[in-house]
């Protein structure tokens, strides 16, 4: 039985989860929250990173330097529409985004959001397990003992994936709660 299909699917869910949680704010400025921002440039929507350089000035400030000065207004509009909870400010030839320190309530809210995303990822991984189990049970290629061995191996793999999710969550939660 080809387990690669199932492990690849589970790995994709973990990768998507990892990408999603990088967008959750921590107490510091993180340029990855801008990864999905698209800007109208030259008549087409472009990723922000294609129309500007993005860097951290300090722990609470991101600086965006457009390659074309005419892109400043569309970038500010895109950042505002992206609903990131930040207020971009034009500063000459660059855009400054200052992140305010998180309050205790906001940190709790972000942890709650993180846990919801983690739970959804776990549900997706468990669905992979159910699909895998159904495939094993439906297979005519294995004896009952072989099916049991395949299910045990599958369970070990799924538990590794679930453990990886929990580790990613714990790491992100620690970053959110750090003051």
N, C-alpha and C positions, 0 to 999 in steps of 0.2 A: 504494500500500500504506500502510495506516495504521500508522505506527511509534509512535504515541502509546501504544498498549496496552503495547508492550514497554518503552518508556522509563519509563512510569508504574510498571510492575512492578519494574524495576530501581531506580527512585527509592525505591519503597516498601521494598525490601530495604536500601537504604542508610540510610533513616530508621530502620528497625527496628534495624539495626546500631548506629547512633548512639545510640539509646535504650538499647540493651543495654550499651554500653561506659560510659555515664555511671554505671552501677551498680557498675562496678569501682572499688574504692577507690584513691585516690592517697594521698599523704602527708598530705593535709589533709581536714578534715571537709567533706563535700559533701551538702547536703540532698537532692539528687536520688536518692541511694540509698534514700530513704524513699518514693519516688514510688509504688511498688506495694504498700506496706503497707496492709492493710485492717483496720479495727477494728470489733468488734461494738458498735454504738451504737443504742439505742432499738429493739432487736430486728432490726437489719439490718446487714449489712456495709457500712461506709462507708470511702472513702479517708481516710487519716490527715489529709490537708489539709482535710477537711470537718469534722473534729471538734477540730482544734487548729491553732494557728499554729506554724510551724516556722521557726527562724532560727539563724544561726551566732552564737555568742557570741564565739568566737575561731577561730583556724586549726584547733584540735583539738576543739572542743566545739560540739555542736548542742543547742539548747534547744527543747523542745516544751511549749507552754502550751495545755492543753486548754481548750476553751470551757466545758466542764462539768466541775467538779472530780471528779464521779463517774466520769469516763472515764479517770482516771489508771491504775487497775488493768487495765482492758481494753487500754489502749494499751501498757502494759508487757508484757502477755501477747502481744499481736500482734507487738511488736518482737522479743521472745524467739523466737517461733515463726517469724519471717521469716528466721532464720538469717543475719543480716547480719554476724556476727562482732563484735558490740558488746554491751556490758552496760549497758542502760538503768537509771538510778538515779532514784528518786523524790526530789525536792528541794522539799518544801512543796507549792506549787501548780503546780509544773512538773516536767518530766522532763529529766534531763541525760544526754546521751550523749557520753562522752569517747572519742576515738579515740587509741589509742596510736600512737606513731611506728612506721612499718614497718621491719622488719629487712631486711637484704639478701636473705635467703632468701625472705621473704614477697614482696618486690618482684619477685624472679625468678619466683616462682609466679604472681603477678598478670600479669606480662608474658606468661608461657606461656598463661594463660587468655585474654588479649587476642588473642594470635596465633591461638589455636584459633577464637575468634569471628570473627576476620578471615578465616581460611581458609574457614569455613562461609559467610560472606557472599560471598566470591569464587566459591565453588561455585554458590551461588544465582544470581549474576550470569551465570556461564558457562552455566547452564541456560537463562537468558533468551536468551543468544546462540544456543544450539542450537535453541531453539524458533523464534527469529526466522529463522535460516538455513533451517530446514525449511519455514517459511511462504513464504520467498522462492523456494526451489527448487520447491515445489509449485504456485506461482502460474502461471497460464496467461496472465496479463495483461501479462507482460514478455518482451521479447526476451532473448537470452543476454547481450547487452551491458548492458541495463538491470538484469538480475539481478546482474551483476558490480558495477555502480555502487551498487546498493542494499546489497550485501554490504560494499563498502568503507565506505559511510556508516555502516552498522550497526557495523562494526568500530571506527570512530572513536568512536562513541557509547559502546560497551562499554568501550573503553580509557579514556575519560574517567571512567566510573563506577568502574573498577578503580583508577585513579589517585586518585580521591577517597577510596576506601576506604583506600588506602595512606597518604594524608595524614592521615586521621582516626586511623589506627593509630599513626603516628609521633608525632602530637601527644599522644595518650593515653599512649604509652610514655614520652615525655619527662616528662610529669606524674608518672607512677608512679615513675620513676627519680630525679626531682629530690629532693634532700635538704634 
